[in-house]
Structures are given as C-alpha cells and as structure tokens.
Amino acid sequence: MSKIVLITGTSSGFGSYAAPLLASHGYKVYATMRDISGRNREHCLAMEAQHPNIKVLELELTDSASIENSVKYIMTTEGRIDVLINNAGRFYMGIGESFTEEDLLHIYNVDVLGPWRLIRAVLPYMRNQNSGYIITVTSSLARFSCPFMTCYASAKHALEGLLQGMKYELKSSNIDFTFIEPGIYPTNVFNNFGRGSDTSRNAAYGPMAHIADGIKAQLDDLFASPHANDPMLVARAMLKLIESDSVNRPIRLPVDPNASEFTNRLNEAHDEEYLKFLTASGMGELL
Ligand SMILES: NC(=O)c1ccc[n+]([C@@H]2O[C@H](COP(=O)([O-])OP(=O)(O)OC[C@H]3O[C@@H](n4cnc5c(N)ncnc54)[C@H](OP(=O)(O)O)[C@@H]3O)[C@@H](O)[C@H]2O)c1
C-alpha cells in the first residue's frame, strides 16, 4: 500500500521538486498550492502531468477552512495520512524596526500559524492510526537570528519552539517530527520576499536601510554562479527522512553543503544538553 503524503507549497521551490520525487518513489502525493484555478493554474496542471501518483489540492495557509477541506478530502479518499510536509512559507527582509505590529501578525499567521493549523488538522487522524511523520521546513535561521532577517528568523524559531516539545508528547502515539533547516537556495522565496511596511523608520538607519537590496543583489549573483545550492538536495533530504527508520531520524536536519557546519555544531551542543535537561526534569521516560 502506498504511503500517503500531504505537502504544502508545491507551486515553486523545494515543494515543486519534492512532490514528483516522492511520487516517483511510490508515494501517493497530495501536492497543495493556493489559487489553483487562477495564478497557479499552470503550475497545478504541470504538477499533475508529472506523475499519476500526484493530486493537487487547494490550500492556503492562512485559511483554516481550506486546510480542513484538503485534510478531509484525503481522509475520505485514502482513509489515512502518513506524512505531512510543512514546506510552504514566505521570507521577509529589512530593518527590524520597519516591521509593524500588523506585519508581524501577518508573518506569524503565514509562517507559524499556517503549519500549526495543518498539524492540528492531521494529528487526530495520525493519533487514531497510531503512526505519522511530520516534517517541517524551518531554516538555519531557526537556530540563530541575523541582522535584516529578524522577523523571519523569529517566526522560524517560534515554529521549532512549538514543535520540539511535541515530539516527546506524541512519541507514544508513534508520531515523529523533524525540522529540515535549509541554508540558502535559489527558489522564489527571495523574489517574493516581504518588507516592513513602515518605511519611515528606515531613514534613521542611513545607508543600512538599503542593505536588504544589497543582500538581494548578492544572492542574485550567487544564484547565477556555479556555487548556488541545488534545491533538489532539500527534496532528496525529505525522501531520505521518510524512508529512514524512525529510530535513526534526527529532530533537526540542516541541509546546506556550503554552511551547515555552524548549524550542526549548534544542534549537537543543544541536543546533548537538552536530553540531560529533560532527564533531570523527570521527563526521561518521554525520550
Ligand atoms: N530557499 C531558501 O533558501 C530557504 C532557506 C531556508 C528555508 N526556506 C523555507 O523553505 C520553504 C519553501 O520555500 P522555497 O524556498 O521553496 O520558496 P518558494 O519557491 O517561494 O516556495 C514557497 C511556497 O510556499 C507557498 N506559499 C507562500 N505563502 C503561502 C500561503 N499563505 N499559503 C499557502 N502556500 C503559500 C508558495 O505559493 P505561491 O506560489 O502561491 O506564493 C510556494 O509554493 C519555506 O518555508 C521557506 O521559508 C527556504
């Protein structure tokens, strides 16, 4: 029996590589996109044409009803969801102070509450079936913050903060979690990045206010060079995680051939102390 995978954000980037890769390895893939009869219609048709194991469903992260509809459709058709890949997300860059309260509410609505809504929608079914695997694409910026990317980094930190402890709460239901922490890849995320809407705050920062544009120009140069990372690496990491035994799966997987050493070192130091902390706090039996 094919395993059933629900993946978000397949109109471009990592999701557009992962859906056909998983389908070609025998998984039944529900590849979700938003606006499939409008802006993403061509992407939707092209995605379904790639493999008969792929079915595209409409899903908007900020709309609970669209999430419930997709999950219910899969449960009615397949009776189970084995793997959820929370991949969709948006990037934001600029002077931290230029992001207003409304901007942050929007960022968290998409990048934190979006995956959270999906997780809450699938968990009752995964608990019933006594199995499930949830991969969430965060970022190396879930492990440290970076100037001009503070709001995005805070959202990815929040996502890992929400889910890390849940891994242990749900272990007895055989539901497992992994964060994929990519470095920098040439996807649409940098073409569509959001900025702070209070541009009046930028003036006080002088030339620094234009740094986001400088970073974008540097990234465009990098992406045009032979040193650009291949987004297929992230798709392959998803496949490898799904195919690996849950005992051997890491909670965090940095994927960046150019720069994952820093994130790996942070994760290793964290994991060792975290396990000691849980044990010392009387939660050792959850490990
Ligand atoms: N590329 C990198 O260097 C990098 C590094 C670290 C982490 N990441 C993370 O990787 C994930 C995938 O991004 P990507 O790099 O593949 O970028 P991408 O090419 O821009 O893909 C992002 C996908 O998310 C979808 N999406 C955005 N907002 C959505 C919403 N409100 N509801 C539903 N879908 C939405 C987009 O759909 P539309 O086409 O409709 O906008 C698109 O399919 C994101 O979580 C991103 O934060 C990327």
The ligand as an SDF file (V2000), in Angstrom:
LIG
                    3D

 48 52  0  0  0  0  0  0  0  0999 V2000
   15.1280   28.9350   -0.4000 N   0  0  0  0  0  0  0  0  0  0  0  0
   15.8250   29.0640    0.7050 C   0  0  0  0  0  0  0  0  0  0  0  0
   16.9830   29.4690    0.6900 O   0  0  0  0  0  0  0  0  0  0  0  0
   15.2110   28.6670    2.0340 C   0  0  0  0  0  0  0  0  0  0  0  0
   16.0620   28.6020    3.1410 C   0  0  0  0  0  0  0  0  0  0  0  0
   15.5480   28.2240    4.3800 C   0  0  0  0  0  0  0  0  0  0  0  0
   14.2100   27.9120    4.4890 C   0  0  0  0  0  0  0  0  0  0  0  0
   13.3870   28.0040    3.3970 N   0  0  0  0  0  0  0  0  0  0  0  0
   11.9770   27.6240    3.5870 C   0  0  0  0  0  0  0  0  0  0  0  0
   11.6440   26.6480    2.6250 O   0  0  0  0  0  0  0  0  0  0  0  0
   10.2290   26.6530    2.4370 C   0  0  0  0  0  0  0  0  0  0  0  0
    9.9160   26.5810    0.9540 C   0  0  0  0  0  0  0  0  0  0  0  0
   10.3640   27.7830    0.3490 O   0  0  0  0  0  0  0  0  0  0  0  0
   11.1100   27.8200   -1.0540 P   0  0  0  0  0  0  0  0  0  0  0  0
   12.4890   28.2430   -0.7950 O   0  0  0  0  0  0  0  0  0  0  0  0
   10.8250   26.5990   -1.8300 O   0  0  0  0  0  0  0  0  0  0  0  0
   10.3840   29.1310   -1.6880 O   0  0  0  0  0  0  0  0  0  0  0  0
    9.3090   29.3440   -2.8110 P   0  0  0  0  0  0  0  0  0  0  0  0
    9.8090   28.8990   -4.1320 O   0  0  0  0  0  0  0  0  0  0  0  0
    8.9070   30.7840   -2.6710 O   0  0  0  0  0  0  0  0  0  0  0  0
    8.1020   28.4100   -2.3750 O   0  0  0  0  0  0  0  0  0  0  0  0
    7.2600   28.7840   -1.3220 C   0  0  0  0  0  0  0  0  0  0  0  0
    5.9430   28.0670   -1.4990 C   0  0  0  0  0  0  0  0  0  0  0  0
    5.1060   28.4170   -0.3950 O   0  0  0  0  0  0  0  0  0  0  0  0
    3.8590   28.8340   -0.9180 C   0  0  0  0  0  0  0  0  0  0  0  0
    3.1910   29.7800   -0.0330 N   0  0  0  0  0  0  0  0  0  0  0  0
    3.6130   31.0080    0.3700 C   0  0  0  0  0  0  0  0  0  0  0  0
    2.6920   31.5810    1.1340 N   0  0  0  0  0  0  0  0  0  0  0  0
    1.6490   30.7020    1.2250 C   0  0  0  0  0  0  0  0  0  0  0  0
    0.3820   30.7330    1.8660 C   0  0  0  0  0  0  0  0  0  0  0  0
   -0.0240   31.7970    2.5670 N   0  0  0  0  0  0  0  0  0  0  0  0
   -0.4250   29.6420    1.7350 N   0  0  0  0  0  0  0  0  0  0  0  0
   -0.0400   28.5610    1.0120 C   0  0  0  0  0  0  0  0  0  0  0  0
    1.1370   28.4870    0.3620 N   0  0  0  0  0  0  0  0  0  0  0  0
    1.9610   29.5560    0.4710 C   0  0  0  0  0  0  0  0  0  0  0  0
    4.1840   29.4820   -2.2500 C   0  0  0  0  0  0  0  0  0  0  0  0
    2.9980   29.5590   -3.0070 O   0  0  0  0  0  0  0  0  0  0  0  0
    2.6720   30.7600   -4.0570 P   0  0  0  0  0  0  0  0  0  0  0  0
    3.3700   30.3860   -5.3240 O   0  0  0  0  0  0  0  0  0  0  0  0
    1.1880   30.7230   -4.1730 O   0  0  0  0  0  0  0  0  0  0  0  0
    3.1980   32.0170   -3.4290 O   0  0  0  0  0  0  0  0  0  0  0  0
    5.2080   28.4890   -2.7690 C   0  0  0  0  0  0  0  0  0  0  0  0
    4.5720   27.3520   -3.3170 O   0  0  0  0  0  0  0  0  0  0  0  0
    9.7040   27.8970    3.1510 C   0  0  0  0  0  0  0  0  0  0  0  0
    9.1460   27.5250    4.3910 O   0  0  0  0  0  0  0  0  0  0  0  0
   10.9640   28.7380    3.3640 C   0  0  0  0  0  0  0  0  0  0  0  0
   10.8540   29.5830    4.4830 O   0  0  0  0  0  0  0  0  0  0  0  0
   13.8520   28.3610    2.1790 C   0  0  0  0  0  0  0  0  0  0  0  0
  1  2  1  0
  2  3  2  0
  2  4  1  0
  4  5  1  0
  4 48  2  0
  5  6  2  0
  6  7  1  0
  7  8  2  0
  8  9  1  0
  8 48  1  0
  9 10  1  0
  9 46  1  0
 10 11  1  0
 11 12  1  0
 11 44  1  0
 12 13  1  0
 13 14  1  0
 14 15  2  0
 14 16  1  0
 14 17  1  0
 17 18  1  0
 18 19  2  0
 18 20  1  0
 18 21  1  0
 21 22  1  0
 22 23  1  0
 23 24  1  0
 23 42  1  0
 24 25  1  0
 25 26  1  0
 25 36  1  0
 26 27  1  0
 26 35  1  0
 27 28  2  0
 28 29  1  0
 29 30  1  0
 29 35  2  0
 30 31  1  0
 30 32  2  0
 32 33  1  0
 33 34  2  0
 34 35  1  0
 36 37  1  0
 36 42  1  0
 37 38  1  0
 38 39  2  0
 38 40  1  0
 38 41  1  0
 42 43  1  0
 44 45  1  0
 44 46  1  0
 46 47  1  0
M  CHG  2   8   1  16  -1
M  END
$$$$
